Amino acid sequence: MFREAHKTSTFNLNSARDQRAARLGILGSGKGSNFRVLVEASRSGLPAYEPIIVLSDVADAGILKLADQFQMPSHFVAPGPFKTKMTEAIEQEMVAHLQAAKVDFIALAGFMRVIKEPLLKAFPGRILNIHPSLLPQFPGLAAWQQAYEAKVSETGCTVHLVDEGIDTGKILGQSRVPVLPNDTLETLHARIQEAEHELYPRIVNQFAEKLIAAKECKECEGNF
């Protein structure tokens, strides 16, 4: 069963700032910094998408508190016994909740569990993730640390589609970040996050524009 972390706000799932905006569901496990920039960008100049709902696998995650601040429905979903994945039944519950909110696509914002078939099947080619490296370099956890320890001269971040693998989906956009001679792990990570906060809303908006265009094309075909 879903366990709500907070009471649902006055936000109306069926109302939209722009009826053409693609409806975005967000999954996160942490503080929610990418969630914040996605919401702020959508409300101040990137109108093709509208964040609708937040789900988290961590009961006290900062992203849930941010959702409250933005007056957006948010739910804690008990993740089950595994550390890096969810059971099929739990994923199916998440699917049901996202579908009830009429979500068009999903953005992962620091979601620390592997996505499997229930979500992939329900939203095929419509789940986005941002990863702190220039994929295919340094997939997996702590990618900024991998880059730092490898002594590369450049790293960055990547927005990609989620598939069955670990950070192996189609690349939608990248932003490059130089590794400076005096960088520490902390300073490098901070600059990669700055790049993420610019890249993610822009690519999410571009993706939403394509979803809207495809939907309008189908609607037009139905009128002939």
Backbone as JSON, one array per atom type, in Angstrom:
{
  "sequence": "MFREAHKTSTFNLNSARDQRAARLGILGSGKGSNFRVLVEASRSGLPAYEPIIVLSDVADAGILKLADQFQMPSHFVAPGPFKTKMTEAIEQEMVAHLQAAKVDFIALAGFMRVIKEPLLKAFPGRILNIHPSLLPQFPGLAAWQQAYEAKVSETGCTVHLVDEGIDTGKILGQSRVPVLPNDTLETLHARIQEAEHELYPRIVNQFAEKLIAAKECKECEGNF",
  "N": [[0.84, -1.19, 0.0], [0.35, 2.33, -0.58], [2.01, 4.75, 1.33], [1.4, 7.76, 2.63], [3.6, 10.46, 2.88], [3.07, 13.03, 3.51], [0.22, 15.14, 3.9], [-1.97, 15.42, 1.12], [-1.74, 18.29, -0.84], [-3.47, 21.38, -1.65], [-3.19, 21.43, -4.33], [-4.38, 20.76, -7.53], [-4.76, 17.87, -9.25], [-5.94, 17.68, -11.73], [-5.92, 20.15, -12.82], [-4.16, 22.45, -14.86], [-1.47, 24.61, -15.56], [-1.07, 25.18, -18.18], [-2.97, 23.71, -20.53], [-1.84, 22.26, -22.55], [0.58, 21.46, -21.63], [2.94, 18.9, -20.94], [2.51, 16.33, -18.58], [4.38, 15.78, -15.74], [5.84, 13.3, -13.75], [7.8, 12.85, -10.82], [10.49, 11.07, -9.44], [12.32, 10.58, -6.53], [15.06, 10.31, -4.15], [16.52, 11.83, -2.41], [17.74, 15.06, -1.38], [16.56, 16.72, -3.25], [17.42, 18.69, -5.1], [17.57, 18.8, -7.91], [14.89, 18.36, -8.47], [13.83, 20.76, -7.44], [14.86, 22.69, -9.28], [13.67, 21.82, -11.61], [10.95, 22.29, -11.1], [10.94, 25.08, -10.59], [11.91, 26.06, -13.04], [9.87, 25.24, -14.76], [7.86, 26.9, -14.0], [8.68, 29.39, -14.65], [9.37, 29.98, -17.28], [9.83, 27.73, -18.9], [7.56, 26.29, -20.43], [6.59, 23.82, -21.43], [6.29, 21.56, -19.92], [4.8, 20.27, -16.9], [5.38, 19.69, -13.58], [3.74, 17.27, -11.65], [3.44, 15.39, -9.6], [5.18, 13.82, -6.86], [7.11, 11.04, -5.97], [8.7, 9.14, -3.44], [11.18, 6.9, -2.16], [12.17, 7.14, 0.33], [11.38, 7.9, 3.56], [11.82, 10.3, 5.0], [12.85, 12.03, 3.13], [14.35, 14.92, 1.67], [13.2, 15.81, -0.69], [10.48, 15.35, -0.44], [9.71, 17.22, 1.46], [10.25, 19.53, 0.03], [8.34, 19.25, -1.98], [6.02, 19.73, -0.5], [6.46, 22.45, 0.03], [6.14, 23.46, -2.51], [3.5, 22.99, -2.83], [2.59, 20.52, -3.84], [1.35, 17.27, -4.58], [2.71, 14.55, -2.74], [4.25, 11.42, -2.05], [5.38, 8.89, 0.13], [6.68, 5.83, -0.71], [6.89, 2.72, 0.5], [9.83, 0.9, 0.11], [10.43, -1.85, 0.22], [12.33, -4.95, 0.75], [14.85, -4.78, -0.49], [17.99, -3.11, -1.25], [18.76, -1.73, -3.56], [16.84, -1.96, -5.48], [13.33, -2.41, -6.33], [10.52, -4.46, -5.45], [8.49, -6.21, -7.86], [5.79, -5.87, -7.31], [5.74, -3.53, -5.76], [6.75, -1.66, -7.57], [4.66, -1.76, -9.38], [2.63, -0.62, -7.88], [3.58, 1.98, -7.78], [3.38, 2.64, -10.46], [0.59, 2.57, -10.73], [-0.13, 4.75, -9.16], [1.1, 6.89, -10.49], [-0.19, 6.74, -12.95], [-2.8, 7.29, -12.13], [-2.51, 9.96, -11.59], [-2.36, 10.88, -14.11], [0.06, 11.08, -15.48], [2.37, 11.95, -18.03], [5.08, 11.55, -18.57], [8.24, 10.72, -16.94], [10.65, 11.95, -14.64], [13.67, 11.11, -13.17], [15.05, 12.12, -10.16], [17.65, 12.01, -8.53], [16.98, 9.44, -7.75], [17.51, 6.45, -6.18], [17.29, 3.77, -6.9], [17.18, 0.89, -9.0], [15.33, 0.9, -11.99], [12.78, -1.2, -13.12], [10.83, -3.63, -15.07], [7.91, -3.12, -14.61], [7.59, -0.25, -14.42], [9.09, 0.54, -16.69], [7.64, -0.69, -18.72], [5.15, 0.53, -18.49], [5.72, 3.18, -19.04], [7.13, 3.45, -21.63], [10.16, 4.44, -23.07], [9.86, 6.91, -21.93], [10.96, 7.71, -19.56], [13.2, 9.68, -17.89], [16.59, 10.36, -16.88], [19.17, 11.95, -14.96], [22.67, 11.92, -14.99], [25.78, 12.14, -13.27], [28.13, 12.3, -15.07], [29.98, 12.17, -18.17], [28.44, 10.16, -19.94], [29.21, 7.42, -22.17], [31.15, 7.14, -20.17], [32.07, 6.34, -16.85], [29.68, 5.08, -15.54], [27.12, 4.27, -13.06], [27.4, 4.42, -9.42], [28.48, 7.4, -7.61], [29.77, 8.92, -9.67], [31.21, 11.29, -10.14], [33.31, 11.0, -8.36], [34.55, 8.76, -9.44], [35.48, 9.92, -11.84], [37.2, 11.88, -10.84], [39.14, 10.35, -9.5], [40.15, 8.97, -11.65], [41.6, 10.89, -12.87], [40.89, 12.42, -15.11], [40.68, 15.05, -17.56], [38.34, 16.27, -18.06], [34.89, 16.16, -17.31], [31.4, 15.8, -16.6], [27.86, 16.0, -17.12], [24.97, 14.01, -17.93], [21.89, 13.68, -19.58], [19.64, 11.09, -20.0], [17.62, 8.5, -21.51], [15.92, 6.02, -19.6], [16.63, 2.6, -19.45], [16.77, -1.02, -19.39], [19.31, -1.41, -18.42], [22.19, -0.17, -16.49], [22.49, 3.08, -16.51], [22.56, 3.11, -19.32], [20.87, 3.95, -21.31], [19.48, 5.74, -24.18], [21.2, 8.71, -25.03], [20.25, 12.0, -24.38], [21.16, 14.56, -23.97], [24.1, 16.48, -23.06], [26.39, 18.05, -20.78], [29.46, 19.66, -20.44], [32.1, 19.64, -18.05], [35.03, 21.02, -16.93], [37.82, 19.47, -15.26], [39.5, 20.94, -12.79], [42.91, 21.93, -11.92], [43.16, 22.43, -9.16], [40.98, 21.24, -8.05], [38.87, 19.65, -5.63], [37.19, 16.67, -4.49], [34.77, 17.65, -3.55], [34.49, 20.26, -4.65], [34.49, 19.69, -7.37], [32.21, 18.06, -7.59], [30.26, 19.92, -6.86], [30.35, 21.76, -9.0], [29.6, 20.12, -11.1], [26.97, 19.62, -10.32], [25.9, 22.2, -10.63], [25.98, 22.37, -13.42], [24.17, 20.31, -14.0], [21.8, 21.46, -13.09], [21.28, 23.38, -14.95], [21.15, 21.91, -17.33], [19.22, 19.79, -17.06], [16.44, 20.82, -16.76], [16.24, 22.04, -19.27], [16.53, 19.93, -21.17], [14.45, 18.25, -20.36], [12.29, 19.93, -20.95], [12.54, 20.12, -23.76], [12.06, 17.46, -24.43], [9.43, 17.22, -23.54], [8.18, 18.98, -25.32], [8.35, 17.5, -27.66], [6.72, 15.33, -26.99], [4.25, 16.64, -26.79], [3.94, 17.56, -29.43], [3.77, 15.12, -30.78], [1.41, 14.09, -29.7], [-0.46, 16.01, -30.54], [-0.27, 15.65, -33.27], [-1.39, 13.08, -33.59], [-3.97, 13.64, -32.75], [-4.77, 15.38, -34.74], [-4.74, 13.68, -36.94], [-6.89, 12.11, -36.3], [-9.0, 13.7, -36.96], [-9.5, 13.59, -39.6]],
  "CA": [[0.0, 0.0, 0.0], [1.06, 3.6, -0.52], [2.01, 5.42, 2.63], [1.63, 9.17, 2.35], [4.52, 11.12, 3.78], [2.45, 14.29, 3.86], [-1.13, 15.28, 3.38], [-2.04, 15.98, -0.21], [-1.99, 19.72, -0.77], [-4.62, 21.87, -2.41], [-2.85, 21.3, -5.75], [-5.39, 19.97, -8.24], [-4.12, 17.03, -10.27], [-6.6, 17.82, -13.02], [-5.76, 21.51, -13.33], [-2.83, 22.66, -15.4], [-1.17, 25.99, -15.94], [-1.26, 25.17, -19.63], [-3.56, 22.41, -20.82], [-0.99, 21.56, -23.49], [1.82, 21.04, -20.96], [3.07, 17.48, -20.63], [2.44, 16.13, -17.14], [5.63, 15.14, -15.32], [6.0, 12.69, -12.44], [9.19, 12.89, -10.4], [10.89, 10.09, -8.43], [13.57, 11.0, -5.91], [15.42, 9.69, -2.87], [17.39, 12.69, -1.61], [17.4, 16.43, -1.0], [15.63, 17.26, -4.24], [17.9, 19.91, -5.76], [17.14, 18.77, -9.31], [13.45, 18.57, -8.43], [13.58, 22.18, -7.27], [15.11, 23.46, -10.5], [12.66, 21.43, -12.59], [9.71, 23.01, -10.79], [11.13, 26.52, -10.78], [12.02, 26.34, -14.48], [8.57, 25.05, -15.4], [6.98, 28.0, -13.61], [9.27, 30.69, -14.95], [9.9, 30.16, -18.62], [9.87, 26.49, -19.69], [6.14, 25.93, -20.23], [6.14, 22.62, -22.12], [6.02, 20.48, -18.97], [4.33, 20.67, -15.58], [5.5, 18.68, -12.53], [2.41, 16.98, -11.12], [3.45, 14.53, -8.41], [6.48, 13.33, -6.43], [7.16, 9.8, -5.2], [10.02, 8.88, -2.87], [11.36, 5.65, -1.42], [12.77, 7.49, 1.62], [10.28, 8.54, 4.29], [12.15, 11.66, 5.42], [13.65, 12.65, 2.07], [14.15, 16.35, 1.48], [12.35, 16.08, -1.85], [9.1, 15.37, 0.02], [9.51, 18.51, 2.11], [10.18, 20.52, -1.05], [7.04, 19.1, -2.62], [5.09, 20.47, 0.34], [6.68, 23.88, -0.19], [5.59, 23.79, -3.83], [2.08, 22.62, -2.79], [2.45, 19.45, -4.82], [1.16, 15.96, -3.95], [3.92, 13.75, -2.57], [3.98, 10.17, -1.35], [6.43, 7.93, 0.43], [6.34, 4.46, -1.09], [7.8, 1.79, 1.19], [10.54, 0.27, -1.01], [10.6, -3.29, 0.32], [13.51, -5.47, 1.45], [16.1, -4.66, -1.23], [18.63, -1.81, -1.13], [19.0, -1.03, -4.83], [15.74, -2.17, -6.4], [12.03, -2.6, -5.71], [9.83, -5.64, -5.94], [7.57, -5.93, -8.96], [4.52, -5.39, -6.76], [5.9, -2.14, -5.35], [6.82, -0.86, -8.79], [3.32, -1.69, -9.97], [1.9, 0.37, -7.1], [4.04, 3.29, -8.23], [2.76, 2.83, -11.77], [-0.82, 2.89, -10.54], [-0.24, 6.1, -8.63], [1.47, 7.81, -11.57], [-1.27, 6.73, -13.94], [-3.94, 7.99, -11.55], [-2.21, 11.38, -11.73], [-2.33, 11.15, -15.55], [1.43, 11.48, -15.84], [2.8, 11.64, -19.39], [6.46, 11.05, -18.54], [8.84, 10.68, -15.6], [12.05, 12.35, -14.47], [14.31, 10.66, -11.94], [15.82, 13.2, -9.56], [18.35, 11.4, -7.41], [16.3, 8.22, -7.33], [18.65, 5.56, -5.99], [16.94, 2.37, -7.13], [17.13, 0.49, -10.41], [13.98, 0.82, -12.54], [12.57, -2.48, -13.8], [9.8, -3.74, -16.11], [6.6, -2.47, -14.45], [7.67, 1.17, -14.81], [9.56, 0.65, -18.07], [6.55, -1.1, -19.61], [4.06, 1.5, -18.4], [6.19, 4.45, -19.61], [8.23, 3.07, -22.52], [10.83, 5.57, -23.7], [9.37, 8.16, -21.34], [11.57, 7.91, -18.25], [14.48, 10.38, -18.05], [17.47, 10.42, -15.71], [20.41, 12.73, -15.14], [23.81, 11.19, -14.41], [26.9, 13.08, -13.14], [29.34, 12.06, -15.86], [29.75, 12.15, -19.62], [28.24, 8.77, -20.35], [29.24, 6.17, -21.4], [32.17, 7.1, -19.13], [31.76, 6.37, -15.43], [28.31, 4.77, -15.11], [27.01, 3.77, -11.7], [27.4, 5.32, -8.26], [29.59, 8.32, -7.34], [30.48, 9.08, -10.94], [32.18, 12.38, -10.01], [34.48, 10.43, -7.69], [35.24, 7.94, -10.44], [36.19, 10.82, -12.75], [38.28, 12.53, -10.09], [40.2, 9.37, -9.24], [40.74, 8.6, -12.94], [42.43, 12.02, -13.27], [40.53, 12.93, -16.42], [40.71, 16.51, -17.64], [36.98, 16.77, -18.31], [33.76, 15.29, -17.03], [30.18, 16.57, -16.85], [26.61, 15.33, -16.77], [24.25, 13.46, -19.07], [20.48, 13.3, -19.47], [19.43, 9.94, -20.87], [16.45, 7.67, -21.27], [16.16, 4.87, -18.74], [16.3, 1.29, -20.0], [16.98, -2.12, -18.45], [20.68, -1.4, -17.93], [22.61, 0.86, -15.55], [22.97, 4.28, -17.22], [22.87, 2.68, -20.69], [19.84, 4.39, -22.24], [19.79, 6.74, -25.21], [21.63, 10.0, -24.52], [19.45, 13.11, -24.89], [21.92, 15.81, -23.87], [25.24, 16.46, -22.14], [27.06, 19.31, -20.45], [30.84, 19.35, -20.09], [32.67, 20.36, -16.91], [36.47, 20.73, -16.81], [38.38, 19.13, -13.95], [40.54, 21.94, -12.59], [44.07, 21.41, -11.18], [42.99, 22.55, -7.72], [39.69, 20.67, -7.65], [38.68, 18.56, -4.68], [35.95, 15.95, -4.79], [33.61, 18.49, -3.23], [34.34, 21.36, -5.61], [34.12, 19.11, -8.66], [30.82, 17.64, -7.49], [29.41, 21.11, -6.84], [30.27, 22.34, -10.34], [28.78, 19.21, -11.91], [25.58, 19.88, -9.96], [25.5, 23.44, -11.3], [25.72, 22.02, -14.81], [22.93, 19.53, -14.0], [20.65, 22.34, -12.86], [20.99, 24.06, -16.23], [20.87, 20.95, -18.4], [18.05, 18.93, -16.88], [15.19, 21.45, -17.17], [16.24, 22.32, -20.71], [16.29, 18.7, -21.91], [13.09, 17.82, -20.02], [11.37, 20.76, -21.72], [12.62, 19.7, -25.16], [11.39, 16.17, -24.52], [8.0, 17.5, -23.41], [7.72, 19.57, -26.58], [8.18, 16.41, -28.63], [5.52, 14.59, -26.59], [3.09, 17.45, -27.15], [3.81, 17.55, -30.88], [3.3, 13.79, -31.2], [0.01, 13.97, -29.3], [-1.27, 16.87, -31.41], [-0.28, 15.03, -34.58], [-2.36, 12.0, -33.55], [-5.29, 14.25, -32.67], [-5.09, 15.91, -36.07], [-5.05, 12.55, -37.81], [-8.23, 11.62, -35.96], [-10.03, 14.61, -37.47], [-9.65, 13.42, -41.05]],
  "C": [[0.88, 1.25, 0.0], [0.94, 4.16, 0.89], [2.34, 6.87, 2.39], [2.59, 9.75, 3.38], [3.92, 12.42, 4.3], [1.03, 14.28, 3.34], [-1.07, 15.88, 1.98], [-2.44, 17.44, -0.12], [-3.24, 20.09, -1.55], [-4.37, 21.83, -3.91], [-3.84, 20.35, -6.42], [-4.73, 19.18, -9.35], [-4.7, 17.27, -11.64], [-6.52, 19.23, -13.58], [-4.35, 21.67, -13.84], [-2.67, 24.12, -15.77], [-1.42, 26.16, -17.43], [-1.78, 23.77, -19.97], [-2.73, 21.6, -21.81], [0.27, 21.01, -22.82], [1.81, 19.54, -20.68], [3.2, 17.31, -19.12], [3.59, 15.24, -16.68], [5.51, 14.57, -13.91], [7.46, 12.62, -12.09], [9.42, 11.87, -9.29], [12.22, 10.52, -7.86], [13.79, 10.37, -4.56], [16.13, 10.65, -1.92], [16.84, 14.08, -1.34], [16.44, 17.09, -1.99], [16.1, 18.5, -4.97], [17.51, 19.94, -7.24], [15.62, 18.91, -9.42], [13.13, 20.06, -8.32], [13.75, 22.95, -8.58], [14.12, 23.08, -11.6], [11.35, 22.18, -12.36], [9.87, 24.49, -11.08], [11.22, 26.89, -12.26], [10.67, 26.22, -15.16], [7.62, 26.21, -15.11], [7.5, 29.36, -14.02], [9.9, 30.76, -16.33], [10.04, 28.91, -19.46], [8.48, 25.84, -19.59], [5.69, 24.61, -20.83], [5.82, 21.47, -21.16], [5.54, 21.07, -17.65], [4.52, 19.53, -14.59], [4.17, 18.51, -11.8], [2.45, 16.28, -9.78], [4.87, 14.06, -8.14], [6.29, 12.03, -5.66], [8.58, 9.6, -4.69], [10.02, 7.56, -2.13], [11.98, 5.88, -0.05], [11.78, 8.36, 2.39], [10.57, 9.99, 4.66], [12.99, 12.4, 4.38], [13.32, 14.14, 1.93], [13.23, 16.68, 0.33], [10.87, 16.11, -1.46], [8.76, 16.69, 0.71], [9.42, 19.62, 1.06], [8.84, 20.45, -1.76], [5.96, 19.82, -1.82], [5.21, 21.97, 0.11], [6.08, 24.34, -1.51], [4.11, 23.43, -3.94], [1.77, 21.56, -3.86], [2.23, 18.12, -4.1], [2.46, 15.16, -3.89], [3.6, 12.54, -1.72], [5.27, 9.43, -1.08], [5.9, 6.55, 0.07], [7.35, 3.52, -0.44], [8.48, 0.89, 0.16], [10.7, -1.24, -0.93], [11.97, -3.67, 0.85], [14.85, -5.22, 0.77], [16.67, -3.24, -1.13], [18.68, -1.02, -2.44], [17.89, -1.24, -5.85], [14.44, -2.3, -5.61], [11.43, -3.89, -6.23], [8.89, -5.23, -7.07], [6.25, -5.36, -8.44], [4.61, -3.93, -6.35], [6.0, -1.22, -6.56], [5.43, -0.71, -9.41], [2.44, -0.7, -9.2], [2.29, 1.79, -7.52], [3.42, 3.62, -9.58], [1.3, 3.26, -11.61], [-1.0, 4.32, -10.06], [0.08, 7.15, -9.7], [0.38, 7.87, -12.63], [-2.51, 7.43, -13.42], [-3.77, 9.51, -11.64], [-2.12, 11.82, -13.19], [-0.98, 11.69, -16.01], [1.74, 11.05, -17.27], [4.2, 11.06, -19.44], [7.04, 11.28, -17.16], [10.27, 11.21, -15.69], [12.55, 11.8, -13.14], [15.2, 11.79, -11.43], [16.51, 12.66, -8.31], [17.65, 10.18, -6.87], [17.31, 7.09, -7.34], [18.3, 4.08, -6.12], [16.83, 2.09, -8.63], [15.65, 0.34, -10.83], [13.86, -0.46, -13.35], [11.3, -2.44, -14.66], [8.48, -3.04, -15.81], [6.6, -1.0, -14.88], [8.11, 1.33, -16.26], [8.45, 0.29, -19.06], [5.43, -0.08, -19.63], [4.43, 2.83, -19.06], [7.36, 4.18, -20.56], [8.85, 4.28, -23.22], [10.42, 6.91, -23.14], [9.83, 8.34, -19.9], [12.96, 8.49, -18.46], [15.26, 10.34, -16.75], [18.63, 11.36, -16.02], [21.51, 12.06, -14.35], [25.02, 12.11, -14.39], [28.19, 12.63, -13.79], [28.97, 12.18, -17.33], [29.64, 10.69, -20.05], [28.67, 8.59, -21.81], [30.37, 6.07, -20.37], [31.53, 7.11, -17.75], [30.27, 6.19, -15.11], [28.31, 4.34, -13.65], [27.14, 4.86, -10.65], [28.64, 6.2, -8.22], [30.43, 8.57, -8.59], [31.5, 10.22, -10.89], [33.45, 11.9, -9.31], [35.27, 9.54, -8.64], [36.07, 8.8, -11.37], [37.39, 11.46, -12.07], [39.45, 11.57, -9.89], [40.87, 8.9, -10.52], [41.63, 9.69, -13.51], [42.16, 12.47, -14.71], [40.54, 14.45, -16.4], [39.31, 17.11, -17.77], [35.96, 15.71, -17.92], [32.49, 16.1, -17.29], [28.96, 15.83, -16.38], [25.85, 14.99, -18.05], [22.79, 13.24, -18.71], [20.25, 12.18, -20.48], [18.1, 9.27, -20.56], [16.85, 6.48, -20.41], [15.74, 3.6, -19.46], [16.63, 0.22, -18.96], [18.38, -2.13, -17.84], [20.92, -0.31, -16.9], [23.24, 1.99, -16.35], [23.36, 3.96, -18.67], [21.88, 3.19, -21.73], [20.3, 5.47, -23.2], [20.12, 8.1, -24.59], [20.83, 11.11, -25.2], [20.2, 14.44, -24.85], [23.04, 15.68, -22.86], [25.76, 17.87, -21.91], [28.45, 18.98, -19.92], [31.33, 20.24, -18.94], [34.16, 20.03, -16.84], [36.84, 20.35, -15.39], [39.59, 20.04, -13.76], [41.69, 21.38, -11.75], [43.89, 21.44, -9.67], [41.65, 21.99, -7.22], [39.86, 19.66, -6.52], [37.44, 17.8, -5.13], [34.74, 16.84, -4.61], [33.41, 19.59, -4.25], [33.94, 20.84, -6.99], [32.65, 18.71, -8.65], [29.89, 18.84, -7.55], [29.27, 21.72, -8.23], [29.5, 21.44, -11.3], [27.29, 19.43, -11.6], [25.06, 21.17, -10.59], [25.16, 23.18, -12.77], [24.42, 21.22, -14.94], [21.72, 20.45, -13.93], [20.32, 23.19, -14.08], [20.51, 23.07, -17.27], [19.52, 20.26, -18.25], [16.74, 19.62, -17.27], [15.11, 21.69, -18.68], [15.92, 21.06, -21.52], [14.89, 18.15, -21.62], [12.07, 18.63, -20.82], [11.36, 20.38, -23.19], [11.89, 18.38, -25.37], [9.88, 16.35, -24.44], [7.42, 18.1, -24.68], [7.48, 18.5, -27.63], [6.95, 15.56, -28.29], [4.25, 15.34, -27.0], [2.86, 17.41, -28.65], [3.28, 16.21, -31.38], [1.82, 13.61, -30.86], [-0.89, 14.79, -30.21], [-1.35, 16.3, -32.81], [-1.33, 13.91, -34.65], [-3.78, 12.56, -33.51], [-5.73, 14.8, -34.01], [-5.47, 14.78, -37.01], [-6.46, 12.03, -37.56], [-9.34, 12.49, -36.5], [-10.26, 14.47, -38.97], [-10.37, 12.12, -41.39]]
}
